[in-house]
Amino acid sequence: MMIALHKNARTTPAIRAEIAVSTDSAATLAQRFGIGESTVYKWKARDSFYDASHTAHRLQTTLTPAQESIVVELRKTLLLPLDDLLAVTREFLCAQATRSGLDRCLRRHGVGNLNALKPKEPTQPYKAFKSYEPGFIHIDVKYLPQMPDETSRRYLFVAIDRATRWVFVQIKSHKTAAAARSFLNALHKSCPIKMQKILTDNGKEFIDRLFASRERQATGNHEFEKLCPEH
């Protein structure tokens, strides 16, 4: 049987068990086994005589569980390298985030290897991001997992410029047209680039086209669509 002992251990499980049941004084036992009296008292108070795990019971992390879930979604959605993701995290989530802490977070959630997240083969030909002119903004919305202390789910609105990879992030309590309009207004105020085009999916927060049934084309009256020409 293999016994895992701490590399500096002066006793074995058998000696520890002997100490626990012995009626001799702590000083006598300490002298007999060549250990300190505090070690004798420690094993007398234990029920198990094997070394306990030295793994920390609580991870020392700056990000909250909710913030970690957002970081994971940003990693999956934007496929940002660690340093770029750190800049986004510090600007929008936690200014105290560290590079090493963020790296541990990504590894812990299984998204530490960026190459493993990238699609193996594109389903159709596409332009590389660098071939786009600045101002081509892609907007996406992601569901965030509901935390134990939350009463409802939240939504992550993300915008990224395809040429420069500039990122803007907001968290909304609803995925509605009003929320999308509010996000676009905030994006317009913050974006250092003149926005030329906006790319979204066919979600109801962006457009009133009935895409699935193809029963109706976009009317142009959706509040998100109407805001685009204003900017």
SULGIQUI-V701496 format. One record per pair of residues at least 24 apart in sequence whose ideal C-beta (glycine too) atoms are under 6 Angstrom apart, sorted by the first residue. I is the first residue (numbers start at 1). GAP is how many residues later the second one is. D is the distance in Angstrom with one decimal. If there is no record, write none. Layout:
# SULGIQUI-V701496
{{I/GAP/D} {I/GAP/D}}
This chain:
# SULGIQUI-V701496
{{5/46/5.8} {6/45/4.9} {10/25/5.1} {13/36/4.2} {13/37/5.7} {16/27/4.4} {16/33/3.8} {17/32/5.1} {19/24/4.8} {20/24/5.4} {61/40/5.9} {62/32/5.8} {62/34/5.1} {62/35/5.4} {62/39/5.4} {63/31/5.7} {65/82/6.0} {66/81/4.9} {67/26/4.9} {67/27/5.8} {68/37/5.4} {69/75/5.7} {69/76/5.2} {70/86/6.0} {72/37/4.9} {72/39/5.7} {73/69/4.8} {73/83/5.6} {75/36/4.8} {77/81/5.9} {78/82/5.8} {79/38/6.0} {88/79/5.1} {92/77/4.5} {129/33/4.8} {132/30/4.1} {132/31/4.6} {134/29/4.4} {134/30/5.5} {134/59/4.8} {135/58/5.2} {135/59/5.4} {135/60/5.3} {135/61/3.6} {136/26/4.6} {136/61/4.9} {137/24/5.6} {137/58/5.5} {137/61/5.3} {138/61/4.7} {139/61/5.0} {141/34/5.7} {157/26/4.5} {159/28/5.2} {161/32/5.9} {175/30/5.3} {176/29/5.7} {177/28/5.3} {177/46/5.0} {177/47/5.6} {180/25/4.1} {180/26/5.7} {180/44/4.7} {181/42/5.1} {181/43/5.4} {181/46/5.4} {184/43/5.6} {188/43/4.8} {198/30/5.9}}
